[in-house]
C-alpha cells in the first residue's frame, strides 16, 4: 500500500495535465460552435491533406538523417573510455540545456540571406551566397539540430550496455568486423534505434516553432502550424484545431505502435 501511495502525485499530475485536456480536445473535436454533436470538423480535413503530407515527408526525412548521423556517433562514443564517454555525452546533451526557442532563433542568424553568418563567410571567401531561409531545407536542418540528441542517447545507451563477450564469441567463430557489426551489433542495438526513431519522429511531425521561424509558414506550413493557427491565429476555430490535433495524436500512436513491433524487448531506454 505504501508503494501505491507513492504513485498518487503522478496520478494527480496525469489527470490534470493529460486526461482533462484530452477530454476537452475530444469534446471540441466532435462539437460545433454551439457545442452540438457533429462530424463536420473532420469533413474539412481533406482541404489540409497537403499540409499533412508535407509534415509527414519532412519528419521522415529528418528522422532518417538523424539515424544516419546519430548511429555512428552513438557507436563511436560507446567505444571510448568511460571518462571520455561522459565528456561526449555531456557535449551531446549541452544544447538541450538551452531554451528550444533560442536554439531555433540562432539558426535564423546563421542562415539569414542578407546578414547571416553563413553568407557572410561565403562572401568573405568570394563565393556565391545561398538562400536557405524560408525553405523546407531550413526546416529539416532545424529539426536535425534540435532532435539529433534524442537519437544519439538511446543508441549510445544500448551499445554501451552490450556484452563484449558476445562480440568476442562472434570473432572466435570466424566473423570479421563487418559481419560482427551486421549480424551481432546492429540486431542487438535495434531497441535503441526504435526508441531514437520514436523520440525524433514524434516531435518532428508535431513541431511548429521550427517551421514558423525557419520555413516562413505559408507554402511550408506544417501540421503544428495549422493547429497553432486554429487556436491562436486569425482563423480562430478551436473545434477544427481539436479535430486536427486528434487525428495527429491517433497517427502518432499508430506510428509508435508500428515501430514498437520491431522492438523485441524493452531495452531501448536512454538510461
C-alpha atoms as a printed R data frame, in Angstrom:
    type eleno elety resid chain resno       x       y       z
1   ATOM     1    CA   UNK     A     1   0.000   0.000   0.000
2   ATOM     2    CA   UNK     A     2   2.905   2.345   0.735
3   ATOM     3    CA   UNK     A     3   4.363   1.791  -2.726
4   ATOM     4    CA   UNK     A     4   0.964   2.503  -4.304
5   ATOM     5    CA   UNK     A     5   0.627   5.740  -2.366
6   ATOM     6    CA   UNK     A     6   3.845   6.986  -3.969
7   ATOM     7    CA   UNK     A     7   2.062   6.989  -7.341
8   ATOM     8    CA   UNK     A     8  -0.663   9.379  -6.162
9   ATOM     9    CA   UNK     A     9   1.238  12.591  -7.136
10  ATOM    10    CA   UNK     A    10   1.788  11.192 -10.630
11  ATOM    11    CA   UNK     A    11  -1.879  10.197 -10.937
12  ATOM    12    CA   UNK     A    12  -2.944  13.708  -9.924
13  ATOM    13    CA   UNK     A    13  -0.495  15.207 -12.434
14  ATOM    14    CA   UNK     A    14  -1.734  12.847 -15.178
15  ATOM    15    CA   UNK     A    15  -5.382  13.675 -14.515
16  ATOM    16    CA   UNK     A    16  -4.809  17.435 -14.561
17  ATOM    17    CA   UNK     A    17  -2.363  17.701 -17.450
18  ATOM    18    CA   UNK     A    18  -3.216  14.667 -19.628
19  ATOM    19    CA   UNK     A    19  -6.691  13.253 -19.072
20  ATOM    20    CA   UNK     A    20  -8.635  16.508 -18.599
21  ATOM    21    CA   UNK     A    21  -7.007  18.225 -21.639
22  ATOM    22    CA   UNK     A    22  -7.728  15.113 -23.704
23  ATOM    23    CA   UNK     A    23 -11.366  15.247 -22.693
24  ATOM    24    CA   UNK     A    24 -11.537  18.883 -23.806
25  ATOM    25    CA   UNK     A    25  -9.869  18.072 -27.149
26  ATOM    26    CA   UNK     A    26 -12.281  15.221 -27.843
27  ATOM    27    CA   UNK     A    27 -15.263  17.334 -26.784
28  ATOM    28    CA   UNK     A    28 -14.255  20.247 -29.053
29  ATOM    29    CA   UNK     A    29 -13.413  17.924 -31.965
30  ATOM    30    CA   UNK     A    30 -16.928  16.473 -32.069
31  ATOM    31    CA   UNK     A    31 -18.928  19.673 -31.469
32  ATOM    32    CA   UNK     A    32 -19.676  22.907 -33.321
33  ATOM    33    CA   UNK     A    33 -19.678  26.497 -32.067
34  ATOM    34    CA   UNK     A    34 -22.905  25.814 -30.185
35  ATOM    35    CA   UNK     A    35 -21.442  22.602 -28.744
36  ATOM    36    CA   UNK     A    36 -23.835  20.411 -30.696
37  ATOM    37    CA   UNK     A    37 -22.503  16.998 -31.660
38  ATOM    38    CA   UNK     A    38 -21.173  16.922 -35.253
39  ATOM    39    CA   UNK     A    39 -18.647  15.285 -37.562
40  ATOM    40    CA   UNK     A    40 -18.292  18.408 -39.720
41  ATOM    41    CA   UNK     A    41 -14.894  19.251 -38.251
42  ATOM    42    CA   UNK     A    42 -13.463  16.064 -39.727
43  ATOM    43    CA   UNK     A    43 -15.152  16.617 -43.106
44  ATOM    44    CA   UNK     A    44 -12.968  19.689 -43.690
45  ATOM    45    CA   UNK     A    45  -9.680  17.866 -43.107
46  ATOM    46    CA   UNK     A    46  -9.287  16.850 -46.765
47  ATOM    47    CA   UNK     A    47  -8.507  20.515 -47.529
48  ATOM    48    CA   UNK     A    48  -5.383  20.212 -45.415
49  ATOM    49    CA   UNK     A    49  -4.114  16.948 -46.901
50  ATOM    50    CA   UNK     A    50  -1.070  18.704 -48.498
51  ATOM    51    CA   UNK     A    51  -0.109  20.022 -45.056
52  ATOM    52    CA   UNK     A    52  -0.341  16.526 -43.556
53  ATOM    53    CA   UNK     A    53   1.725  15.029 -46.378
54  ATOM    54    CA   UNK     A    54   4.345  17.802 -46.133
55  ATOM    55    CA   UNK     A    55   4.662  17.273 -42.388
56  ATOM    56    CA   UNK     A    56   4.987  13.519 -42.845
57  ATOM    57    CA   UNK     A    57   7.617  13.933 -45.575
58  ATOM    58    CA   UNK     A    58   9.811  16.378 -43.667
59  ATOM    59    CA   UNK     A    59   9.544  14.450 -40.397
60  ATOM    60    CA   UNK     A    60  10.536  11.187 -42.114
61  ATOM    61    CA   UNK     A    61  13.476  12.874 -43.871
62  ATOM    62    CA   UNK     A    62  14.643  14.423 -40.590
63  ATOM    63    CA   UNK     A    63  14.288  11.125 -38.720
64  ATOM    64    CA   UNK     A    64  16.227   9.156 -41.333
65  ATOM    65    CA   UNK     A    65  19.046  11.734 -41.404
66  ATOM    66    CA   UNK     A    66  19.162  11.767 -37.589
67  ATOM    67    CA   UNK     A    67  19.509   7.974 -37.656
68  ATOM    68    CA   UNK     A    68  22.268   8.148 -40.276
69  ATOM    69    CA   UNK     A    69  24.163  10.701 -38.180
70  ATOM    70    CA   UNK     A    70  23.217   9.521 -34.715
71  ATOM    71    CA   UNK     A    71  24.069   5.833 -35.012
72  ATOM    72    CA   UNK     A    72  27.765   6.336 -35.908
73  ATOM    73    CA   UNK     A    73  28.115   8.992 -33.203
74  ATOM    74    CA   UNK     A    74  26.486   6.758 -30.580
75  ATOM    75    CA   UNK     A    75  28.633   3.817 -31.688
76  ATOM    76    CA   UNK     A    76  31.864   5.814 -31.543
77  ATOM    77    CA   UNK     A    77  31.059   7.224 -28.093
78  ATOM    78    CA   UNK     A    78  30.244   3.748 -26.767
79  ATOM    79    CA   UNK     A    79  33.731   2.539 -27.739
80  ATOM    80    CA   UNK     A    80  35.520   5.301 -25.814
81  ATOM    81    CA   UNK     A    81  36.838   5.043 -22.267
82  ATOM    82    CA   UNK     A    82  34.265   5.761 -19.527
83  ATOM    83    CA   UNK     A    83  35.705   9.201 -18.708
84  ATOM    84    CA   UNK     A    84  35.750  10.277 -22.355
85  ATOM    85    CA   UNK     A    85  32.223   8.884 -22.793
86  ATOM    86    CA   UNK     A    86  30.973  11.145 -20.006
87  ATOM    87    CA   UNK     A    87  32.513  14.176 -21.703
88  ATOM    88    CA   UNK     A    88  30.952  13.424 -25.091
89  ATOM    89    CA   UNK     A    89  27.563  12.567 -23.579
90  ATOM    90    CA   UNK     A    90  27.708  15.913 -21.788
91  ATOM    91    CA   UNK     A    91  28.550  17.681 -25.057
92  ATOM    92    CA   UNK     A    92  25.631  15.896 -26.731
93  ATOM    93    CA   UNK     A    93  23.205  16.999 -24.035
94  ATOM    94    CA   UNK     A    94  24.626  20.520 -23.655
95  ATOM    95    CA   UNK     A    95  22.492  22.150 -26.413
96  ATOM    96    CA   UNK     A    96  19.383  20.656 -24.806
97  ATOM    97    CA   UNK     A    97  20.027  22.754 -21.702
98  ATOM    98    CA   UNK     A    98  19.377  25.884 -23.746
99  ATOM    99    CA   UNK     A    99  15.840  27.033 -24.449
100 ATOM   100    CA   UNK     A   100  14.386  25.361 -27.548
101 ATOM   101    CA   UNK     A   101  13.205  28.700 -28.945
102 ATOM   102    CA   UNK     A   102  16.649  30.287 -28.529
103 ATOM   103    CA   UNK     A   103  18.311  27.362 -30.304
104 ATOM   104    CA   UNK     A   104  15.967  27.827 -33.247
105 ATOM   105    CA   UNK     A   105  16.465  31.591 -33.317
106 ATOM   106    CA   UNK     A   106  20.228  31.025 -33.550
107 ATOM   107    CA   UNK     A   107  19.705  29.322 -36.920
108 ATOM   108    CA   UNK     A   108  17.985  32.455 -38.232
109 ATOM   109    CA   UNK     A   109  21.188  34.352 -37.512
110 ATOM   110    CA   UNK     A   110  23.205  31.639 -39.258
111 ATOM   111    CA   UNK     A   111  21.000  31.180 -42.338
112 ATOM   112    CA   UNK     A   112  19.744  34.730 -42.882
113 ATOM   113    CA   UNK     A   113  20.128  35.599 -46.563
114 ATOM   114    CA   UNK     A   114  21.472  39.146 -46.146
115 ATOM   115    CA   UNK     A   115  23.304  39.217 -42.824
116 ATOM   116    CA   UNK     A   116  23.597  35.571 -41.835
117 ATOM   117    CA   UNK     A   117  26.841  34.074 -40.604
118 ATOM   118    CA   UNK     A   118  26.912  31.516 -43.417
119 ATOM   119    CA   UNK     A   119  26.531  34.018 -46.259
120 ATOM   120    CA   UNK     A   120  28.941  36.423 -44.561
121 ATOM   121    CA   UNK     A   121  31.616  33.730 -44.612
122 ATOM   122    CA   UNK     A   122  30.841  32.825 -48.227
123 ATOM   123    CA   UNK     A   123  31.058  36.485 -49.251
124 ATOM   124    CA   UNK     A   124  34.399  36.868 -47.458
125 ATOM   125    CA   UNK     A   125  35.694  33.889 -49.462
126 ATOM   126    CA   UNK     A   126  34.350  35.410 -52.700
127 ATOM   127    CA   UNK     A   127  31.917  32.523 -53.084
128 ATOM   128    CA   UNK     A   128  28.272  32.854 -54.180
129 ATOM   129    CA   UNK     A   129  25.791  33.257 -51.335
130 ATOM   130    CA   UNK     A   130  22.906  30.835 -50.848
131 ATOM   131    CA   UNK     A   131  19.272  31.452 -49.980
132 ATOM   132    CA   UNK     A   132  18.237  28.800 -47.457
133 ATOM   133    CA   UNK     A   133  15.845  30.702 -45.187
134 ATOM   134    CA   UNK     A   134  12.106  30.086 -45.590
135 ATOM   135    CA   UNK     A   135  12.665  26.739 -47.317
136 ATOM   136    CA   UNK     A   136  11.932  23.134 -46.435
137 ATOM   137    CA   UNK     A   137  15.688  22.547 -46.290
138 ATOM   138    CA   UNK     A   138  15.935  25.051 -43.420
139 ATOM   139    CA   UNK     A   139  13.079  23.278 -41.599
140 ATOM   140    CA   UNK     A   140  14.799  19.898 -41.923
141 ATOM   141    CA   UNK     A   141  18.078  21.435 -40.776
142 ATOM   142    CA   UNK     A   142  16.390  22.892 -37.705
143 ATOM   143    CA   UNK     A   143  14.726  19.568 -36.895
144 ATOM   144    CA   UNK     A   144  18.003  17.666 -37.188
145 ATOM   145    CA   UNK     A   145  19.845  20.118 -34.959
146 ATOM   146    CA   UNK     A   146  17.159  20.108 -32.245
147 ATOM   147    CA   UNK     A   147  16.269  16.417 -32.264
148 ATOM   148    CA   UNK     A   148  19.586  14.675 -33.047
149 ATOM   149    CA   UNK     A   149  20.483  14.182 -29.344
150 ATOM   150    CA   UNK     A   150  17.264  12.178 -28.932
151 ATOM   151    CA   UNK     A   151  18.640   9.718 -31.489
152 ATOM   152    CA   UNK     A   152  22.192   9.580 -30.177
153 ATOM   153    CA   UNK     A   153  21.436   8.972 -26.495
154 ATOM   154    CA   UNK     A   154  19.244   5.828 -26.689
155 ATOM   155    CA   UNK     A   155  21.534   4.251 -29.298
156 ATOM   156    CA   UNK     A   156  24.582   5.013 -27.164
157 ATOM   157    CA   UNK     A   157  22.807   3.651 -24.075
158 ATOM   158    CA   UNK     A   158  22.071   0.301 -25.747
159 ATOM   159    CA   UNK     A   159  25.511  -0.040 -27.315
160 ATOM   160    CA   UNK     A   160  27.386   0.765 -24.127
161 ATOM   161    CA   UNK     A   161  25.461  -1.963 -22.266
162 ATOM   162    CA   UNK     A   162  26.231  -4.562 -24.925
163 ATOM   163    CA   UNK     A   163  28.174  -7.557 -23.607
164 ATOM   164    CA   UNK     A   164  31.614  -7.570 -25.226
165 ATOM   165    CA   UNK     A   165  31.784 -11.342 -24.753
166 ATOM   166    CA   UNK     A   166  29.133 -11.725 -27.463
167 ATOM   167    CA   UNK     A   167  31.328  -9.829 -29.923
168 ATOM   168    CA   UNK     A   168  34.387 -11.837 -28.889
169 ATOM   169    CA   UNK     A   169  32.443 -15.065 -29.383
170 ATOM   170    CA   UNK     A   170  31.422 -13.986 -32.904
171 ATOM   171    CA   UNK     A   171  35.054 -13.238 -33.776
172 ATOM   172    CA   UNK     A   172  36.168 -16.574 -32.322
173 ATOM   173    CA   UNK     A   173  33.689 -18.248 -34.674
174 ATOM   174    CA   UNK     A   174  35.390 -16.604 -37.657
175 ATOM   175    CA   UNK     A   175  33.296 -13.482 -38.213
176 ATOM   176    CA   UNK     A   176  35.143 -10.414 -39.471
177 ATOM   177    CA   UNK     A   177  34.385  -6.861 -38.262
178 ATOM   178    CA   UNK     A   178  31.741  -6.241 -40.929
179 ATOM   179    CA   UNK     A   179  29.954  -9.496 -40.157
180 ATOM   180    CA   UNK     A   180  30.145  -8.814 -36.420
181 ATOM   181    CA   UNK     A   181  28.509  -5.425 -36.917
182 ATOM   182    CA   UNK     A   182  25.656  -6.534 -39.179
183 ATOM   183    CA   UNK     A   183  24.961  -9.894 -37.506
184 ATOM   184    CA   UNK     A   184  25.589  -9.033 -33.851
185 ATOM   185    CA   UNK     A   185  25.919  -5.325 -33.038
186 ATOM   186    CA   UNK     A   186  23.173  -3.957 -35.294
187 ATOM   187    CA   UNK     A   187  20.484  -6.507 -34.291
188 ATOM   188    CA   UNK     A   188  21.250  -6.017 -30.601
189 ATOM   189    CA   UNK     A   189  21.004  -2.244 -30.978
190 ATOM   190    CA   UNK     A   190  17.524  -2.333 -32.559
191 ATOM   191    CA   UNK     A   191  15.767  -1.364 -29.272
192 ATOM   192    CA   UNK     A   192  17.856   1.809 -29.114
193 ATOM   193    CA   UNK     A   193  17.178   2.556 -32.778
194 ATOM   194    CA   UNK     A   194  13.426   2.147 -32.302
195 ATOM   195    CA   UNK     A   195  13.472   4.418 -29.250
196 ATOM   196    CA   UNK     A   196  15.511   7.002 -31.167
197 ATOM   197    CA   UNK     A   197  13.180   6.872 -34.154
198 ATOM   198    CA   UNK     A   198  10.180   7.402 -31.889
199 ATOM   199    CA   UNK     A   199  11.781  10.236 -29.911
200 ATOM   200    CA   UNK     A   200  12.725  12.084 -33.116
201 ATOM   201    CA   UNK     A   201   9.688  11.375 -35.296
202 ATOM   202    CA   UNK     A   202   7.034  12.376 -32.736
203 ATOM   203    CA   UNK     A   203   8.310  15.934 -32.053
204 ATOM   204    CA   UNK     A   204   9.320  16.376 -35.695
205 ATOM   205    CA   UNK     A   205   5.854  15.722 -37.105
206 ATOM   206    CA   UNK     A   206   4.159  17.917 -34.497
207 ATOM   207    CA   UNK     A   207   6.606  20.845 -34.408
208 ATOM   208    CA   UNK     A   208   5.501  24.359 -35.289
209 ATOM   209    CA   UNK     A   209   8.181  26.723 -33.946
210 ATOM   210    CA   UNK     A   210  10.865  25.393 -36.299
211 ATOM   211    CA   UNK     A   211   8.674  25.614 -39.386
212 ATOM   212    CA   UNK     A   212   7.336  29.033 -38.397
213 ATOM   213    CA   UNK     A   213  10.767  30.587 -37.797
214 ATOM   214    CA   UNK     A   214  12.855  28.797 -40.430
215 ATOM   215    CA   UNK     A   215  10.216  27.862 -43.005
216 ATOM   216    CA   UNK     A   216   8.353  31.135 -43.099
217 ATOM   217    CA   UNK     A   217   4.926  29.459 -42.915
218 ATOM   218    CA   UNK     A   218   2.703  29.769 -45.983
219 ATOM   219    CA   UNK     A   219   3.790  27.186 -48.532
220 ATOM   220    CA   UNK     A   220   5.904  25.472 -45.858
221 ATOM   221    CA   UNK     A   221   3.154  25.218 -43.242
222 ATOM   222    CA   UNK     A   222   3.167  22.020 -41.175
223 ATOM   223    CA   UNK     A   223   0.512  20.359 -39.021
224 ATOM   224    CA   UNK     A   224   1.771  22.105 -35.897
225 ATOM   225    CA   UNK     A   225   1.445  25.492 -37.610
226 ATOM   226    CA   UNK     A   226  -2.079  24.621 -38.714
227 ATOM   227    CA   UNK     A   227  -3.127  23.675 -35.178
228 ATOM   228    CA   UNK     A   228  -1.477  26.783 -33.757
229 ATOM   229    CA   UNK     A   229  -3.334  28.929 -36.309
230 ATOM   230    CA   UNK     A   230  -6.706  27.431 -35.329
231 ATOM   231    CA   UNK     A   231  -6.182  28.178 -31.632
232 ATOM   232    CA   UNK     A   232  -4.107  31.370 -31.608
233 ATOM   233    CA   UNK     A   233  -4.215  32.809 -35.134
234 ATOM   234    CA   UNK     A   234  -6.715  34.880 -37.087
235 ATOM   235    CA   UNK     A   235  -8.505  31.731 -38.263
236 ATOM   236    CA   UNK     A   236  -9.666  31.000 -34.730
237 ATOM   237    CA   UNK     A   237 -11.539  27.700 -34.735
238 ATOM   238    CA   UNK     A   238 -10.774  25.537 -31.677
239 ATOM   239    CA   UNK     A   239 -13.183  22.848 -32.880
240 ATOM   240    CA   UNK     A   240 -11.311  22.317 -36.141
241 ATOM   241    CA   UNK     A   241  -7.981  22.650 -34.313
242 ATOM   242    CA   UNK     A   242  -9.065  19.952 -31.860
243 ATOM   243    CA   UNK     A   243 -10.111  17.658 -34.731
244 ATOM   244    CA   UNK     A   244  -6.697  18.104 -36.393
245 ATOM   245    CA   UNK     A   245  -4.959  17.521 -33.054
246 ATOM   246    CA   UNK     A   246  -6.954  14.358 -32.503
247 ATOM   247    CA   UNK     A   247  -6.089  12.998 -35.955
248 ATOM   248    CA   UNK     A   248  -2.421  13.837 -35.373
249 ATOM   249    CA   UNK     A   249  -2.459  12.112 -31.997
250 ATOM   250    CA   UNK     A   250  -4.054   8.965 -33.429
251 ATOM   251    CA   UNK     A   251  -1.487   8.913 -36.256
252 ATOM   252    CA   UNK     A   252   1.377   9.285 -33.764
253 ATOM   253    CA   UNK     A   253   0.015   6.475 -31.582
254 ATOM   254    CA   UNK     A   254  -0.316   4.197 -34.614
255 ATOM   255    CA   UNK     A   255   3.225   5.070 -35.736
256 ATOM   256    CA   UNK     A   256   4.608   4.349 -32.266
257 ATOM   257    CA   UNK     A   257   2.740   1.050 -32.162
258 ATOM   258    CA   UNK     A   258   4.145   0.021 -35.531
259 ATOM   259    CA   UNK     A   259   7.698   0.944 -34.505
260 ATOM   260    CA   UNK     A   260   7.371  -0.921 -31.215
261 ATOM   261    CA   UNK     A   261   6.535  -4.074 -33.173
262 ATOM   262    CA   UNK     A   262  10.165  -4.103 -34.304
263 ATOM   263    CA   UNK     A   263  11.402  -3.785 -30.732
264 ATOM   264    CA   UNK     A   264  11.721  -7.302 -29.356
265 ATOM   265    CA   UNK     A   265  12.301  -6.170 -25.785
266 ATOM   266    CA   UNK     A   266  12.169  -3.130 -23.569
267 ATOM   267    CA   UNK     A   267  15.885  -2.335 -23.579
268 ATOM   268    CA   UNK     A   268  15.599   0.806 -25.639
269 ATOM   269    CA   UNK     A   269  15.529   3.352 -22.845
270 ATOM   270    CA   UNK     A   270  18.074   6.115 -22.633
271 ATOM   271    CA   UNK     A   271  19.172   5.091 -19.141
